[in-house]
Amino acid sequence: MKKHVFLGLLIAFTLGCFLSACEKEDTTSDQIKTSLVGTWKLTSVQINEVEQDLTAYPDYIQFQSNQIFITYDSSTDVITRGGWSYKGDMLNISFDLPAAYYILSVNNLNLNLKRYDFNADGKLDTGIMKHTRVDDSMIPEQ
């Protein structure tokens, strides 16, 4: 009888730990999604630790709570729209083709993303994109 009580308690404890871990992961995922919402200005792009020319990239990206994102290139006045989602540790952004990013850090001021891409030689490149939060008015309404 003692064996059954001990086994029951062990199962209940294990199940409780498992369920609380899942709940914590969901909360963290929701917190990250909430932190992403807003407008971000691109401040740095490095590919394989080499700083890149920012004029090749849109200046701003805005993540909206309805999982729509907007990029804005102020030099060409071009706005692009697409969809975004966050699950696990992956931020998925898609407009022409889907792209997956790892969130290195996100808070009220900064967003740092990492992405892996194959270059023309078939070798894997590592890209780091750094952003700072700006006012939503930086992207013109259309």
Secondary structure, DSSP 8 states (H G I E B T S, - for coil): -HHHHHHHHHHHHHHHHHHHHHHHHHHHHHHHHHHH-EEEEEEEEEETTEE--GGGS-SEEEE-TTSEEEEEETTTTEEEEEEEEEETTEEEEESSSEEEEEEEEE-SSEEEEEEEEE-TTS-EEEEEEEEEEE-GGGS---
